[in-house]
Amino acid sequence: MITEEELDELIICKKCHTLHKKVPLSKRKKAFCSKCDTLLYQDNSNMIDTTLALVIAAAISLFIAFKFTIVTIDIKGLEKSLTIYALFMVILEQHQYIVGVMFIFLIFIFPITIILSMLILLILMKLKKGGYLVQRLLILLAHIRPWSMVDIFFISLLVAMVKLFDYAYIELGVSFIALIFTLILDIIITKNISFYELWDLHTKIYGRVDE
Amino acid sequence: MSKKAEYIRCHICEAVNYVNEKEIACRRCHEDIAHDLQLSYHKTLAFLITAIIFYIPANIYPILISKQFGKTTTNTIMGGIIHLWEAGSYPIALIILLASVFVPLLKFILIIYLLISTKYNLSSSKIDKHKLFYITEVIGPWSMVDVFVVIILSVLIHFSGIQIYPGEGATAFGLMVFFTMISALSFDPRLINNSKGNNFNDKS
């Protein structure tokens, strides 16, 4: 029988599911899969601090992106602004409940949940408190991470703007820039954070959880 | 089956688990990992069929309805792409074509291939199958582009004279994407491990 400590020394590549044995890394070094060159893990001693800073920035820019105008179009003097609030209103007016509810979840509720739970999780891990809550948040994050579609929303926004380009004068709002910031921060966070290592740290900080 | 194939990766916390018949919960996050493989297979198949069924109305019914001074025009997905191509917006037409025609079809084909090859033990490399599954998971949400574009347009073009509404096709399309994603999520990678083929699960 293999002990948990021995199992903790193993890692399976997320892409090709090849089993690897972990080796200690020197500073700023990364380990890649031997079969498909996917990043397995990296030396990242102050991951929690860096990620926490990035998540706070992402939370602020996400708040701005959802609060203010994303774009304003002007067709011969008729103005219309795109905000998340306007989205809710129009969806309710047009009785597009299925698409609307999906849209609100994918664009609004899931991204906010992800950012907020990361924020709470990282603060708690930094304070070394609330082990059970941290565990639940990590599980929640694993479940909803595939369902956040802010990046796809941004591409759709660009497509829609190109479609309108011939008919309307388009003015970019504050939220448009905030949206770009959110996406860049999201990419950096995804590169920086590793859930494998967060779980490792969870075990180190709070000990093994037995239910 | 070799003994090494029983190392599996928890899909929640990514921990390596050594699974025997009795254990079904992950040693670290205590979420279920070893589901019944037959159940996972059938769930994937059922959600895939649902998605394919939704794909038909998604293409037949209009995805976009525009009302211009009382005159109603409708656009299906293919109609919209052809319209854009004729208007000269080639890049946009290509993005929409990729996102809403190729990506869903590719996903259907990939999931069908994975299901058939694991069921009938087609001898191809397991690494390739795992990579295909990974691709399926990554490209999944990108088909939502068209639905999002329609919703954004319906918010922006909302004047008294001219309005744009999402059509029935948009609902069907959104549900189609939803079900393909669920289908991919319910596919258990262990199905690939348990099928015959080149064994790769060596420690390195």
Interface residues (C-beta under 8 A of the other chain):
Chain A: I2 E4 L7 D8 L10 I11 I12 K14 K15 C16 H17 T18 L19 H20 K21 S34 K35 C36 V71 I73 I75 L78 K80 L82 A86 L87 V90 I91 Q94 Q96 I98 V99 G100 M102 F103 L106 I107 Q135 L138 I139 A142 H143 P146 W147 M149 I152 F153 I155 S156 L157 V159 A160 V162 K163 L164 F195 Y196 W199 T203 R208 V209 E211
Chain B: K4 Y7 I8 R9 H11 I12 C13 E14 A15 V16 N17 Y18 R27 R28 C29 H30 E31 L84 S89 P91 I92 I95 I96 K126 I127 H130 K131 Y134 E137 G140 P141 W142 M144 V145 D146 V147 F148 V149 I151 I152 L153 S154 V155 L156 I157 H158 F159 Y165 P166 A170 T171 G174 L175 F178 M181 L185 P189 I192 N193 F200 N201 D202 K203 S204
